[in-house]
Amino acid sequence: MQRFTDLKVWQRSHALTLEMYRVTSSFPDHERFGLVSQLRRAASSVPTNIAEGSKRVRNQDYARFLNIAESSTAEVEYLVILVRDLGYIGPDVSVPLLREADEIARMLHALRTKVEQET
């Protein structure tokens, strides 16, 4: 298996995490330990699980970590919808974030399916 940093899905999820940090830096102070923290943790969980799973010996274990990354991507999607609906971000920010999260989810699914077939 190639190094995780070479995977396009890891690169894109890392970039999305950096964007989440940028976007949440302007949220109200009272959300620092709430939505800011939760969004950042959910976003960073995606590339973290890709990286951790890539070092597992068995493909079955790698696929499990990829599935966890998929779950975190769904969490990111919901949290973006929530912060949009709360008025912390507008559609100009939320639409590209949701598109990217959806594309990352598709990429993760494809990678997980491939890894599972190699088991």
HURA-V372010 format. One record per backbone hydrogen bond with DSSP energy under -1.0 kcal/mol. NH is the residue of the N-H (numbers start at 1). CO is the residue of the C=O. E is the energy in kcal/mol with one decimal. If there is no record, write none. Layout:
nh=NH co=CO e=E
nh=NH co=CO e=E
//
This chain:
nh=6 co=3 e=-2.0
nh=7 co=4 e=-1.3
nh=11 co=7 e=-2.3
nh=12 co=8 e=-2.7
nh=13 co=9 e=-2.1
nh=14 co=10 e=-2.6
nh=15 co=11 e=-2.2
nh=16 co=12 e=-2.3
nh=17 co=13 e=-2.0
nh=18 co=14 e=-2.3
nh=19 co=15 e=-2.1
nh=20 co=16 e=-2.4
nh=21 co=17 e=-2.1
nh=22 co=18 e=-1.9
nh=23 co=19 e=-3.0
nh=24 co=20 e=-2.6
nh=26 co=23 e=-1.2
nh=27 co=24 e=-1.6
nh=31 co=28 e=-1.9
nh=32 co=29 e=-2.0
nh=36 co=31 e=-2.2
nh=38 co=34 e=-2.6
nh=39 co=35 e=-2.8
nh=40 co=36 e=-2.3
nh=41 co=37 e=-2.5
nh=42 co=38 e=-2.5
nh=43 co=39 e=-2.5
nh=44 co=40 e=-2.5
nh=45 co=41 e=-1.5
nh=48 co=44 e=-1.7
nh=49 co=45 e=-2.4
nh=50 co=46 e=-1.8
nh=51 co=47 e=-2.4
nh=52 co=48 e=-2.9
nh=53 co=49 e=-2.5
nh=54 co=50 e=-1.8
nh=55 co=52 e=-1.2
nh=56 co=53 e=-1.9
nh=62 co=58 e=-1.9
nh=63 co=59 e=-2.9
nh=64 co=60 e=-1.5
nh=65 co=61 e=-1.9
nh=66 co=62 e=-2.2
nh=67 co=63 e=-2.0
nh=68 co=64 e=-1.9
nh=69 co=65 e=-2.2
nh=70 co=66 e=-2.1
nh=71 co=67 e=-2.2
nh=72 co=68 e=-2.3
nh=73 co=69 e=-1.9
nh=74 co=70 e=-1.9
nh=75 co=71 e=-1.9
nh=76 co=72 e=-2.4
nh=77 co=73 e=-2.4
nh=78 co=74 e=-2.4
nh=79 co=75 e=-2.6
nh=80 co=76 e=-2.5
nh=81 co=77 e=-2.1
nh=82 co=78 e=-2.7
nh=83 co=79 e=-2.8
nh=84 co=80 e=-2.0
nh=85 co=81 e=-2.6
nh=86 co=82 e=-2.0
nh=87 co=84 e=-1.2
nh=88 co=83 e=-2.3
nh=93 co=90 e=-1.4
nh=94 co=90 e=-2.9
nh=95 co=91 e=-2.2
nh=97 co=93 e=-1.6
nh=98 co=94 e=-2.9
nh=99 co=95 e=-2.4
nh=100 co=96 e=-2.4
nh=101 co=97 e=-2.5
nh=102 co=98 e=-2.2
nh=103 co=99 e=-2.3
nh=104 co=100 e=-2.6
nh=105 co=101 e=-2.4
nh=106 co=102 e=-2.1
nh=107 co=103 e=-2.4
nh=108 co=104 e=-2.8
nh=109 co=105 e=-2.3
nh=110 co=106 e=-2.3
nh=111 co=107 e=-2.5
nh=112 co=108 e=-3.1
nh=113 co=109 e=-2.5
nh=114 co=110 e=-2.1
nh=115 co=111 e=-2.8
nh=116 co=112 e=-2.7
nh=117 co=113 e=-1.7
nh=118 co=114 e=-1.0
nh=119 co=116 e=-1.1
//
